[in-house]
Amino acid sequence: MTIAKAIKRKCADIYITDNYLKHISNYHRIELESLGINALDYVKLIATNFTQIRKGSGDSLLLVIYRDDVHDTAAISLSLNGDIWEVRTAQPRRTKEIEKKELLWSKNKKVVGLPQS
């Protein structure tokens, strides 16, 4: 709730559908394999540990675990009825790409490696 107020966005739960999980698994397979994580666990990791929120394309937001070079990122959009945030994709992104996006909120914390499960 505190973060939602700070960025002037609706506070709602974050969900992902099977179709978007398949998209992440198919289109970002190599990145996920290099991290040693599956799509669902990757999305959960980002949704529970993000350190930044940036403006995405259109009305979307980017949840980012900001690291030194490559940042774990999930793009989310408010559902049509406005009651949940839906994860559309998740992937590692480079600093150059992330820093082009407007920073809306930051925890001011860098994470060195993937948290151990």
C-alpha positions as semicolon CSV with decimal commas, in nm:
position;residue;x (nm);y (nm);z (nm)
1;M;0,000;0,000;0,000
2;T;0,281;0,241;0,087
3;I;0,456;0,190;-0,247
4;A;0,128;0,219;-0,440
5;K;0,057;0,553;-0,274
6;A;0,411;0,675;-0,341
7;I;0,382;0,604;-0,716
8;K;0,013;0,701;-0,733
9;R;-0,101;0,362;-0,862
10;K;-0,363;0,118;-0,746
11;C;-0,259;-0,137;-0,486
12;A;-0,358;-0,487;-0,604
13;D;-0,233;-0,843;-0,602
14;I;0,007;-0,959;-0,872
15;Y;-0,092;-1,264;-1,081
16;I;0,041;-1,446;-1,385
17;T;-0,157;-1,664;-1,627
18;D;-0,041;-1,991;-1,781
19;N;-0,015;-1,820;-2,121
20;Y;0,231;-1,559;-1,993
21;L;0,429;-1,828;-1,808
22;K;0,456;-2,017;-2,138
23;H;0,567;-1,697;-2,312
24;I;0,843;-1,641;-2,055
25;S;0,951;-2,006;-2,069
26;N;0,962;-2,007;-2,449
27;Y;1,108;-1,665;-2,529
28;H;1,349;-1,632;-2,236
29;R;1,450;-1,997;-2,199
30;I;1,824;-1,938;-2,245
31;E;1,834;-1,655;-1,989
32;L;1,637;-1,862;-1,735
33;E;1,858;-2,166;-1,791
34;S;2,170;-1,955;-1,733
35;L;2,017;-1,840;-1,402
36;G;1,915;-2,196;-1,312
37;I;1,552;-2,103;-1,244
38;N;1,211;-2,177;-1,401
39;A;0,968;-1,910;-1,521
40;L;0,728;-1,926;-1,224
41;D;1,006;-1,910;-0,964
42;Y;1,168;-1,624;-1,156
43;V;0,844;-1,423;-1,154
44;K;0,796;-1,496;-0,781
45;L;1,154;-1,388;-0,714
46;I;1,103;-1,053;-0,887
47;A;0,756;-0,989;-0,739
48;T;0,881;-1,044;-0,383
49;N;1,228;-0,886;-0,406
50;F;1,203;-0,591;-0,648
51;T;1,412;-0,290;-0,552
52;Q;1,280;-0,048;-0,815
53;I;0,963;0,032;-1,003
54;R;1,001;0,202;-1,339
55;K;0,752;0,318;-1,598
56;G;0,713;0,062;-1,875
57;S;0,554;0,106;-2,215
58;G;0,196;0,236;-2,220
59;D;0,038;0,192;-1,877
60;S;0,269;-0,089;-1,770
61;L;0,514;-0,087;-1,482
62;L;0,850;-0,260;-1,456
63;L;0,938;-0,435;-1,130
64;V;1,317;-0,450;-1,117
65;I;1,572;-0,625;-0,900
66;Y;1,852;-0,378;-0,969
67;R;2,197;-0,537;-0,983
68;D;2,538;-0,428;-1,110
69;D;2,496;-0,505;-1,481
70;V;2,190;-0,718;-1,564
71;H;1,865;-0,656;-1,381
72;D;1,581;-0,902;-1,326
73;T;1,268;-0,733;-1,463
74;A;0,897;-0,814;-1,479
75;A;0,653;-0,605;-1,682
76;I;0,309;-0,579;-1,521
77;S;-0,018;-0,418;-1,629
78;L;-0,341;-0,354;-1,447
79;S;-0,612;-0,597;-1,562
80;L;-0,906;-0,470;-1,769
81;N;-1,134;-0,460;-1,465
82;G;-0,856;-0,299;-1,261
83;D;-0,855;-0,544;-0,973
84;I;-0,518;-0,719;-1,024
85;W;-0,175;-0,656;-1,173
86;E;-0,089;-0,913;-1,440
87;V;0,268;-1,014;-1,519
88;R;0,313;-0,991;-1,897
89;T;0,678;-1,092;-1,923
90;A;0,993;-1,131;-1,716
91;Q;1,355;-1,131;-1,824
92;P;1,702;-1,002;-1,737
93;R;1,765;-0,658;-1,889
94;R;2,083;-0,454;-1,923
95;T;2,148;-0,131;-1,734
96;K;2,135;0,080;-2,051
97;E;1,781;-0,044;-2,127
98;I;1,655;-0,013;-1,767
99;E;1,791;0,336;-1,708
100;K;1,603;0,470;-2,012
101;K;1,281;0,405;-1,819
102;E;1,154;0,663;-1,570
103;L;1,227;0,564;-1,209
104;L;0,906;0,582;-1,002
105;W;1,026;0,420;-0,679
106;S;1,350;0,277;-0,540
107;K;1,443;0,083;-0,231
108;N;1,803;0,207;-0,280
109;K;1,944;-0,142;-0,256
110;K;2,151;-0,351;-0,497
111;V;2,137;-0,729;-0,488
112;V;2,460;-0,912;-0,568
113;G;2,325;-1,257;-0,657
114;L;2,007;-1,459;-0,677
115;P;1,869;-1,533;-0,330
116;Q;1,898;-1,898;-0,233
117;S;1,571;-2,092;-0,208
